[in-house]
Amino acid sequence: MLGYLAADGRPLVAPVWFVVDIGQDGAELAFNTGRDTSKGRALARDPRVVICVDDPHPPYSFVQVQGLATVSEDAHEVRDIATRTGRRYMGAARADEFGRRNGVPGELVVRVRPTKVNAGFEISN
């Protein structure tokens, strides 16, 4: 789940599919969204975000990544992240299909560079 701020300051939460990108400067979370969507407009206005992933099965765990988002409209990067995301969530057989559908003009790559990470593992034990 992605947490971000609406134009009026309200906190919003939306599901996102993402990949972990490890580069020279460390790990980032990367996902696609439309430039003209609520998320796209919000991140252009205020880059502060949080992504939370939880395991809903006992004994329950979560990881929360707070960070700053940067956006790119680079066509190659948009298609690459869309394809890799498709592979992660839909499987290798549908990765290219997902990349073609979501790696189009008007889409963004959002990269979240972590500034703080909180986690809890086996929290019901």
ZAMAR-88150 format. One record per atom (N, C-alpha, C): residue number from 1; residue in three letters; x, y, z. Coordinates in Angstrom, 1 decimal. Atoms other than C-alpha are relative to their C-alpha. Example, Ala and Ser with C-alpha at 12.3 -4.5 7.8 and 13.67 -1.06 7.14 Angstrom:
2
(1; 'ALA'; (0.9; -1.2; 0.0)),
(1; 'ALA'; (12.3; -4.5; 7.8)),
(1; 'ALA'; (0.9; 1.2; 0.0)),
(2; 'SER'; (-0.9; -1.1; 0.0)),
(2; 'SER'; (13.7; -1.1; 7.1)),
(2; 'SER'; (-0.8; 1.1; 0.8)),
! end
This chain:
125
(1; 'MET'; (0.8; -1.2; 0.0)),
(1; 'MET'; (0.0; 0.0; 0.0)),
(1; 'MET'; (0.9; 1.2; 0.0)),
(2; 'LEU'; (-0.7; -1.3; 0.1)),
(2; 'LEU'; (1.2; 3.5; -0.9)),
(2; 'LEU'; (-0.7; 1.1; 0.7)),
(3; 'GLY'; (0.6; -1.2; -0.7)),
(3; 'GLY'; (0.5; 6.4; 1.4)),
(3; 'GLY'; (0.6; 1.3; -0.6)),
(4; 'TYR'; (-0.4; -1.3; 0.5)),
(4; 'TYR'; (0.7; 9.9; 0.0)),
(4; 'TYR'; (-1.0; 1.1; 0.4)),
(5; 'LEU'; (0.8; -1.1; -0.5)),
(5; 'LEU'; (-0.8; 13.3; 0.5)),
(5; 'LEU'; (-0.8; 0.6; -1.2)),
(6; 'ALA'; (0.9; -0.7; 1.0)),
(6; 'ALA'; (-3.8; 14.8; -1.5)),
(6; 'ALA'; (0.3; 1.5; 0.0)),
(7; 'ALA'; (-0.3; -1.4; 0.2)),
(7; 'ALA'; (-3.7; 18.4; -2.6)),
(7; 'ALA'; (-0.5; 0.8; 1.3)),
(8; 'ASP'; (0.5; -0.7; -1.2)),
(8; 'ASP'; (-5.7; 19.5; 0.5)),
(8; 'ASP'; (0.6; -0.5; 1.3)),
(9; 'GLY'; (-0.8; 0.5; -1.1)),
(9; 'GLY'; (-3.3; 17.6; 2.8)),
(9; 'GLY'; (-0.6; -1.3; 0.6)),
(10; 'ARG'; (0.5; 1.3; -0.6)),
(10; 'ARG'; (-5.5; 14.5; 3.5)),
(10; 'ARG'; (0.9; -1.1; -0.4)),
(11; 'PRO'; (-0.8; 1.2; 0.3)),
(11; 'PRO'; (-3.6; 11.3; 3.7)),
(11; 'PRO'; (-0.8; -1.0; -0.8)),
(12; 'LEU'; (0.7; 1.0; 0.8)),
(12; 'LEU'; (-4.5; 8.8; 1.0)),
(12; 'LEU'; (0.9; -1.3; -0.1)),
(13; 'VAL'; (-0.7; 1.3; 0.1)),
(13; 'VAL'; (-3.6; 5.1; 0.6)),
(13; 'VAL'; (-0.6; -0.7; -1.2)),
(14; 'ALA'; (0.4; 0.7; 1.2)),
(14; 'ALA'; (-3.6; 3.1; -2.6)),
(14; 'ALA'; (0.9; -1.2; -0.2)),
(15; 'PRO'; (-0.9; 1.2; 0.3)),
(15; 'PRO'; (-2.4; -0.4; -3.6)),
(15; 'PRO'; (0.9; 0.3; -1.2)),
(16; 'VAL'; (-0.9; -0.1; 1.1)),
(16; 'VAL'; (0.6; -0.5; -5.8)),
(16; 'VAL'; (0.8; -1.3; -0.1)),
(17; 'TRP'; (-0.9; 1.0; 0.2)),
(17; 'TRP'; (2.6; -3.2; -7.4)),
(17; 'TRP'; (1.3; 0.6; -0.3)),
(18; 'PHE'; (-1.3; -0.7; 0.1)),
(18; 'PHE'; (6.3; -2.5; -7.2)),
(18; 'PHE'; (1.1; -1.1; -0.2)),
(19; 'VAL'; (-1.2; 0.9; 0.0)),
(19; 'VAL'; (9.8; -4.0; -7.8)),
(19; 'VAL'; (1.0; 0.7; 0.8)),
(20; 'VAL'; (-1.1; -0.6; -0.7)),
(20; 'VAL'; (12.9; -3.5; -5.8)),
(20; 'VAL'; (1.2; 0.1; -1.0)),
(21; 'ASP'; (-1.1; -0.3; 1.0)),
(21; 'ASP'; (15.7; -1.9; -7.9)),
(21; 'ASP'; (1.2; 0.3; 0.8)),
(22; 'ILE'; (-1.2; -0.2; -0.7)),
(22; 'ILE'; (19.2; -2.2; -6.6)),
(22; 'ILE'; (1.1; 0.6; -0.9)),
(23; 'GLY'; (-1.0; -0.7; 0.9)),
(23; 'GLY'; (21.7; 0.3; -8.1)),
(23; 'GLY'; (1.2; 0.3; 0.8)),
(24; 'GLN'; (-1.3; -0.4; -0.7)),
(24; 'GLN'; (25.0; 1.9; -7.2)),
(24; 'GLN'; (-0.3; 0.8; 1.3)),
(25; 'ASP'; (0.3; -0.8; -1.2)),
(25; 'ASP'; (23.3; 4.2; -4.7)),
(25; 'ASP'; (-0.9; -0.7; 1.0)),
(26; 'GLY'; (0.8; 0.7; -0.9)),
(26; 'GLY'; (21.4; 1.4; -2.9)),
(26; 'GLY'; (-1.3; -0.5; -0.6)),
(27; 'ALA'; (1.3; 0.6; 0.5)),
(27; 'ALA'; (17.9; -0.1; -3.1)),
(27; 'ALA'; (-1.0; 1.1; -0.1)),
(28; 'GLU'; (1.2; -0.8; 0.1)),
(28; 'GLU'; (14.8; 1.7; -4.3)),
(28; 'GLU'; (-1.2; -0.9; -0.3)),
(29; 'LEU'; (1.3; 0.6; 0.4)),
(29; 'LEU'; (11.2; 0.7; -4.7)),
(29; 'LEU'; (-0.4; 0.7; -1.3)),
(30; 'ALA'; (0.4; -0.7; 1.2)),
(30; 'ALA'; (9.9; 1.4; -8.2)),
(30; 'ALA'; (-1.3; -0.6; -0.5)),
(31; 'PHE'; (1.3; 0.4; 0.5)),
(31; 'PHE'; (6.4; 1.3; -9.7)),
(31; 'PHE'; (-0.4; 1.0; -1.1)),
(32; 'ASN'; (0.5; -0.8; 1.0)),
(32; 'ASN'; (4.4; 2.8; -12.5)),
(32; 'ASN'; (-1.4; 0.6; 0.5)),
(33; 'THR'; (1.3; -0.6; -0.2)),
(33; 'THR'; (1.4; 5.2; -12.3)),
(33; 'THR'; (-0.2; 1.0; -1.1)),
(34; 'GLY'; (0.2; -1.0; 1.0)),
(34; 'GLY'; (-0.2; 7.6; -14.7)),
(34; 'GLY'; (0.3; 1.4; 0.5)),
(35; 'ARG'; (-0.4; -1.4; -0.3)),
(35; 'ARG'; (1.0; 11.2; -14.9)),
(35; 'ARG'; (-1.2; 0.8; 0.5)),
(36; 'ASP'; (1.2; -0.8; -0.3)),
(36; 'ASP'; (-2.6; 12.5; -14.6)),
(36; 'ASP'; (-0.9; -0.7; 1.0)),
(37; 'THR'; (0.8; 0.6; -1.1)),
(37; 'THR'; (-3.8; 10.2; -11.8)),
(37; 'THR'; (0.2; 0.7; 1.3)),
(38; 'SER'; (-0.1; -0.6; -1.4)),
(38; 'SER'; (-4.3; 11.2; -8.2)),
(38; 'SER'; (1.4; -0.2; 0.5)),
(39; 'LYS'; (-1.3; 0.2; -0.4)),
(39; 'LYS'; (-1.0; 9.5; -7.4)),
(39; 'LYS'; (1.1; 0.8; -0.7)),
(40; 'GLY'; (-1.0; -0.8; 0.8)),
(40; 'GLY'; (0.9; 11.1; -10.3)),
(40; 'GLY'; (0.1; 1.4; 0.4)),
(41; 'ARG'; (0.1; -1.5; -0.3)),
(41; 'ARG'; (-0.3; 14.6; -9.5)),
(41; 'ARG'; (0.5; 0.2; 1.4)),
(42; 'ALA'; (-0.4; -0.1; -1.4)),
(42; 'ALA'; (0.3; 14.1; -5.7)),
(42; 'ALA'; (1.5; -0.1; 0.1)),
(43; 'LEU'; (-1.5; 0.2; -0.2)),
(43; 'LEU'; (3.9; 12.9; -6.1)),
(43; 'LEU'; (0.7; 1.1; -0.7)),
(44; 'ALA'; (-0.6; -1.2; 0.7)),
(44; 'ALA'; (4.7; 15.8; -8.5)),
(44; 'ALA'; (0.0; 1.2; 1.0)),
(45; 'ARG'; (0.2; -1.1; -1.0)),
(45; 'ARG'; (3.5; 18.1; -5.7)),
(45; 'ARG'; (0.8; -0.2; 1.3)),
(46; 'ASP'; (-0.6; 0.3; -1.3)),
(46; 'ASP'; (4.9; 16.4; -2.6)),
(46; 'ASP'; (0.6; -1.4; -0.1)),
(47; 'PRO'; (-0.7; 1.3; 0.2)),
(47; 'PRO'; (7.5; 13.6; -2.9)),
(47; 'PRO'; (0.0; -1.0; 1.3)),
(48; 'ARG'; (0.0; 0.9; -1.2)),
(48; 'ARG'; (6.9; 12.2; 0.7)),
(48; 'ARG'; (-1.0; -1.1; -0.1)),
(49; 'VAL'; (0.9; 1.2; 0.1)),
(49; 'VAL'; (5.5; 8.7; 0.6)),
(49; 'VAL'; (0.4; -1.0; 1.1)),
(50; 'VAL'; (-0.3; 1.2; -0.8)),
(50; 'VAL'; (5.3; 5.5; 2.6)),
(50; 'VAL'; (-0.6; -1.2; -0.8)),
(51; 'ILE'; (0.5; 1.2; 0.5)),
(51; 'ILE'; (4.9; 2.0; 1.3)),
(51; 'ILE'; (0.0; -1.1; 1.1)),
(52; 'CYS'; (0.1; 1.0; -1.1)),
(52; 'CYS'; (3.7; -0.7; 3.7)),
(52; 'CYS'; (-0.4; -1.4; -0.7)),
(53; 'VAL'; (0.3; 1.3; 0.4)),
(53; 'VAL'; (3.7; -4.4; 2.9)),
(53; 'VAL'; (-0.2; -0.9; 1.2)),
(54; 'ASP'; (0.2; 0.9; -1.2)),
(54; 'ASP'; (2.2; -6.9; 5.3)),
(54; 'ASP'; (-0.3; -1.4; -0.4)),
(55; 'ASP'; (0.4; 1.4; 0.2)),
(55; 'ASP'; (1.8; -10.6; 5.6)),
(55; 'ASP'; (-1.2; -0.2; 0.9)),
(56; 'PRO'; (1.3; 0.1; -0.8)),
(56; 'PRO'; (-1.8; -11.2; 6.7)),
(56; 'PRO'; (-0.2; -1.4; 0.6)),
(57; 'HIS'; (0.2; 1.4; -0.5)),
(57; 'HIS'; (-1.1; -14.8; 7.8)),
(57; 'HIS'; (0.9; -0.1; 1.3)),
(58; 'PRO'; (-0.7; 0.1; -1.3)),
(58; 'PRO'; (-0.1; -15.7; 11.4)),
(58; 'PRO'; (1.4; -0.6; -0.3)),
(59; 'PRO'; (0.0; -0.9; -1.1)),
(59; 'PRO'; (2.3; -15.0; 12.9)),
(59; 'PRO'; (0.1; 1.5; -0.3)),
(60; 'TYR'; (0.1; -1.4; 0.5)),
(60; 'TYR'; (2.0; -11.7; 10.9)),
(60; 'TYR'; (1.3; 0.7; 0.0)),
(61; 'SER'; (-1.2; -0.9; 0.2)),
(61; 'SER'; (4.8; -9.4; 9.7)),
(61; 'SER'; (-0.3; 1.1; -0.9)),
(62; 'PHE'; (0.2; -1.1; 0.9)),
(62; 'PHE'; (5.1; -6.1; 8.0)),
(62; 'PHE'; (1.4; 0.7; -0.2)),
(63; 'VAL'; (-1.1; -0.9; 0.2)),
(63; 'VAL'; (7.7; -3.8; 6.5)),
(63; 'VAL'; (-0.6; 1.3; -0.5)),
(64; 'GLN'; (0.4; -1.4; 0.4)),
(64; 'GLN'; (7.1; 0.0; 6.2)),
(64; 'GLN'; (1.2; 0.7; -0.5)),
(65; 'VAL'; (-1.1; -0.7; 0.6)),
(65; 'VAL'; (9.3; 2.0; 3.9)),
(65; 'VAL'; (-0.4; 1.5; -0.2)),
(66; 'GLN'; (0.3; -1.4; 0.2)),
(66; 'GLN'; (9.2; 5.8; 4.3)),
(66; 'GLN'; (1.1; 0.5; -1.0)),
(67; 'GLY'; (-1.0; -0.5; 0.9)),
(67; 'GLY'; (10.9; 7.8; 1.6)),
(67; 'GLY'; (-0.4; 1.2; -0.8)),
(68; 'LEU'; (0.2; -1.1; 0.9)),
(68; 'LEU'; (11.1; 10.4; -1.1)),
(68; 'LEU'; (-0.1; -0.5; -1.4)),
(69; 'ALA'; (0.2; 0.6; 1.4)),
(69; 'ALA'; (9.7; 9.7; -4.6)),
(69; 'ALA'; (0.6; 1.0; -1.0)),
(70; 'THR'; (-0.4; -0.8; 1.2)),
(70; 'THR'; (11.2; 10.9; -7.8)),
(70; 'THR'; (-0.8; -0.7; -1.2)),
(71; 'VAL'; (0.8; 0.5; 1.1)),
(71; 'VAL'; (9.3; 10.5; -11.1)),
(71; 'VAL'; (0.8; 0.2; -1.3)),
(72; 'SER'; (-0.6; 0.0; 1.3)),
(72; 'SER'; (10.5; 9.8; -14.7)),
(72; 'SER'; (-1.0; -0.3; -1.0)),
(73; 'GLU'; (0.9; 0.3; 1.1)),
(73; 'GLU'; (8.7; 9.8; -18.0)),
(73; 'GLU'; (0.9; -0.7; -1.1)),
(74; 'ASP'; (-0.9; 0.6; 1.0)),
(74; 'ASP'; (11.7; 8.1; -19.8)),
(74; 'ASP'; (-0.7; -1.3; -0.5)),
(75; 'ALA'; (0.8; 1.1; 0.6)),
(75; 'ALA'; (9.9; 5.7; -22.2)),
(75; 'ALA'; (0.7; -1.4; 0.2)),
(76; 'HIS'; (-0.7; 1.3; -0.2)),
(76; 'HIS'; (12.6; 2.9; -21.9)),
(76; 'HIS'; (-0.2; -0.4; 1.5)),
(77; 'GLU'; (0.1; 0.3; -1.4)),
(77; 'GLU'; (12.5; 3.1; -18.1)),
(77; 'GLU'; (-1.4; -0.4; 0.4)),
(78; 'VAL'; (1.4; 0.3; -0.3)),
(78; 'VAL'; (8.7; 3.2; -17.9)),
(78; 'VAL'; (-0.4; -1.5; -0.5)),
(79; 'ARG'; (0.3; 1.4; 0.5)),
(79; 'ARG'; (8.5; 0.0; -20.1)),
(79; 'ARG'; (0.7; -1.0; 0.8)),
(80; 'ASP'; (-0.8; 0.9; -0.8)),
(80; 'ASP'; (11.3; -1.7; -18.2)),
(80; 'ASP'; (-0.7; -0.3; 1.4)),
(81; 'ILE'; (0.6; 0.2; -1.3)),
(81; 'ILE'; (9.6; -1.2; -14.8)),
(81; 'ILE'; (-1.3; -0.7; -0.1)),
(82; 'ALA'; (1.3; 0.7; 0.3)),
(82; 'ALA'; (6.2; -2.2; -16.2)),
(82; 'ALA'; (0.2; -1.4; -0.2)),
(83; 'THR'; (-0.3; 1.4; 0.3)),
(83; 'THR'; (7.6; -5.4; -17.6)),
(83; 'THR'; (0.5; -0.8; 1.2)),
(84; 'ARG'; (-0.5; 0.7; -1.2)),
(84; 'ARG'; (9.5; -6.3; -14.5)),
(84; 'ARG'; (-1.1; -0.2; 1.1)),
(85; 'THR'; (1.1; 0.1; -1.0)),
(85; 'THR'; (6.5; -5.6; -12.3)),
(85; 'THR'; (-1.0; -1.0; -0.5)),
(86; 'GLY'; (0.9; 1.0; 0.5)),
(86; 'GLY'; (4.3; -7.7; -14.6)),
(86; 'GLY'; (0.6; -1.4; 0.3)),
(87; 'ARG'; (-0.6; 1.3; -0.3)),
(87; 'ARG'; (6.8; -10.6; -14.2)),
(87; 'ARG'; (-0.1; -0.3; 1.5)),
(88; 'ARG'; (0.1; 0.3; -1.5)),
(88; 'ARG'; (6.8; -10.3; -10.4)),
(88; 'ARG'; (-1.4; -0.4; 0.4)),
(89; 'TYR'; (1.4; 0.2; -0.5)),
(89; 'TYR'; (3.0; -10.2; -10.0)),
(89; 'TYR'; (-0.8; -0.9; -0.9)),
(90; 'MET'; (0.9; 0.8; 0.9)),
(90; 'MET'; (1.6; -12.0; -13.1)),
(90; 'MET'; (0.8; -1.2; -0.6)),
(91; 'GLY'; (-0.8; 1.1; 0.5)),
(91; 'GLY'; (4.5; -14.4; -14.0)),
(91; 'GLY'; (0.7; 0.4; -1.3)),
(92; 'ALA'; (-0.8; -0.3; 1.2)),
(92; 'ALA'; (7.0; -14.5; -16.8)),
(92; 'ALA'; (-0.8; -0.1; -1.3)),
(93; 'ALA'; (0.8; 0.1; 1.2)),
(93; 'ALA'; (4.4; -15.6; -19.4)),
(93; 'ALA'; (-0.8; 1.2; -0.3)),
(94; 'ARG'; (0.8; -1.2; 0.2)),
(94; 'ARG'; (2.5; -12.4; -19.0)),
(94; 'ARG'; (0.7; 1.3; 0.2)),
(95; 'ALA'; (-0.8; -1.2; -0.2)),
(95; 'ALA'; (5.3; -9.9; -18.3)),
(95; 'ALA'; (0.0; 0.9; -1.1)),
(96; 'ASP'; (-0.1; -0.9; 1.2)),
(96; 'ASP'; (5.7; -8.5; -21.8)),
(96; 'ASP'; (-1.4; 0.6; -0.3)),
(97; 'GLU'; (1.4; -0.6; 0.2)),
(97; 'GLU'; (1.9; -8.1; -22.1)),
(97; 'GLU'; (-0.2; 1.1; 0.9)),
(98; 'PHE'; (0.2; -1.1; -1.0)),
(98; 'PHE'; (1.8; -6.1; -18.9)),
(98; 'PHE'; (0.9; 1.2; -0.3)),
(99; 'GLY'; (-0.9; -1.1; 0.3)),
(99; 'GLY'; (4.8; -4.1; -20.0)),
(99; 'GLY'; (-0.5; 0.8; -1.2)),
(100; 'ARG'; (0.6; -0.7; 1.2)),
(100; 'ARG'; (3.2; -3.2; -23.4)),
(100; 'ARG'; (-1.2; 0.8; 0.4)),
(101; 'ARG'; (1.2; -0.7; -0.4)),
(101; 'ARG'; (-0.1; -2.3; -21.7)),
(101; 'ARG'; (0.3; 1.2; 0.9)),
(102; 'ASN'; (-0.2; -1.1; -1.0)),
(102; 'ASN'; (1.4; -0.1; -19.0)),
(102; 'ASN'; (1.3; 0.8; -0.3)),
(103; 'GLY'; (-1.1; -0.7; 0.4)),
(103; 'GLY'; (4.6; 1.1; -20.6)),
(103; 'GLY'; (-0.2; 0.9; -1.1)),
(104; 'VAL'; (0.5; -0.9; 1.1)),
(104; 'VAL'; (2.9; 3.8; -22.7)),
(104; 'VAL'; (0.2; 1.5; 0.4)),
(105; 'PRO'; (-0.1; -1.5; -0.3)),
(105; 'PRO'; (3.1; 7.6; -23.0)),
(105; 'PRO'; (-1.1; 0.4; 1.0)),
(106; 'GLY'; (0.9; -0.4; -1.1)),
(106; 'GLY'; (1.5; 9.3; -20.0)),
(106; 'GLY'; (0.2; -0.7; 1.3)),
(107; 'GLU'; (-0.3; 0.8; -1.2)),
(107; 'GLU'; (2.8; 6.7; -17.6)),
(107; 'GLU'; (1.4; 0.5; 0.6)),
(108; 'LEU'; (-1.2; -0.4; -0.8)),
(108; 'LEU'; (5.5; 7.5; -15.0)),
(108; 'LEU'; (0.7; -1.2; 0.6)),
(109; 'VAL'; (-0.6; 0.9; -1.0)),
(109; 'VAL'; (8.1; 5.5; -13.2)),
(109; 'VAL'; (0.2; 0.8; 1.3)),
(110; 'VAL'; (-0.2; -0.6; -1.3)),
(110; 'VAL'; (8.1; 6.4; -9.5)),
(110; 'VAL'; (1.0; -0.8; 0.7)),
(111; 'ARG'; (-1.0; 0.6; -0.8)),
(111; 'ARG'; (11.2; 5.6; -7.5)),
(111; 'ARG'; (0.0; 0.5; 1.4)),
(112; 'VAL'; (0.0; -0.4; -1.4)),
(112; 'VAL'; (11.1; 5.6; -3.8)),
(112; 'VAL'; (1.3; -0.3; 0.7)),
(113; 'ARG'; (-1.3; 0.2; -0.7)),
(113; 'ARG'; (14.5; 6.1; -2.0)),
(113; 'ARG'; (-0.4; 0.0; 1.5)),
(114; 'PRO'; (0.3; 0.1; -1.5)),
(114; 'PRO'; (14.1; 4.9; 1.6)),
(114; 'PRO'; (0.7; 1.0; 0.8)),
(115; 'THR'; (-0.6; -0.8; -1.0)),
(115; 'THR'; (14.7; 7.4; 4.3)),
(115; 'THR'; (-0.1; -0.6; 1.4)),
(116; 'LYS'; (0.2; 0.7; -1.2)),
(116; 'LYS'; (13.4; 5.2; 7.1)),
(116; 'LYS'; (-0.7; -1.3; -0.2)),
(117; 'VAL'; (0.6; 1.3; 0.1)),
(117; 'VAL'; (12.4; 1.5; 7.4)),
(117; 'VAL'; (-0.4; -0.5; 1.4)),
(118; 'ASN'; (0.5; 0.7; -1.3)),
(118; 'ASN'; (10.2; 0.0; 10.2)),
(118; 'ASN'; (-0.5; -1.4; -0.4)),
(119; 'ALA'; (0.4; 1.4; 0.3)),
(119; 'ALA'; (9.5; -3.7; 10.4)),
(119; 'ALA'; (-0.4; -0.7; 1.3)),
(120; 'GLY'; (0.4; 0.9; -1.2)),
(120; 'GLY'; (7.8; -6.2; 12.7)),
(120; 'GLY'; (-0.2; -1.4; -0.6)),
(121; 'PHE'; (0.1; 1.4; 0.4)),
(121; 'PHE'; (8.2; -9.9; 12.3)),
(121; 'PHE'; (-0.6; -0.9; 1.1)),
(122; 'GLU'; (0.7; 1.0; -1.0)),
(122; 'GLU'; (6.1; -12.7; 13.9)),
(122; 'GLU'; (-0.6; 0.8; 1.2)),
(123; 'ILE'; (0.4; -0.9; -1.1)),
(123; 'ILE'; (4.3; -10.0; 15.8)),
(123; 'ILE'; (-1.1; -0.6; 0.9)),
(124; 'SER'; (1.0; 0.6; -0.9)),
(124; 'SER'; (1.6; -12.3; 17.2)),
(124; 'SER'; (0.6; -1.0; 0.9)),
(125; 'ASN'; (-0.6; 1.0; -0.9)),
(125; 'ASN'; (4.1; -14.6; 18.9)),
(125; 'ASN'; (0.5; 0.7; 1.2)),
! end
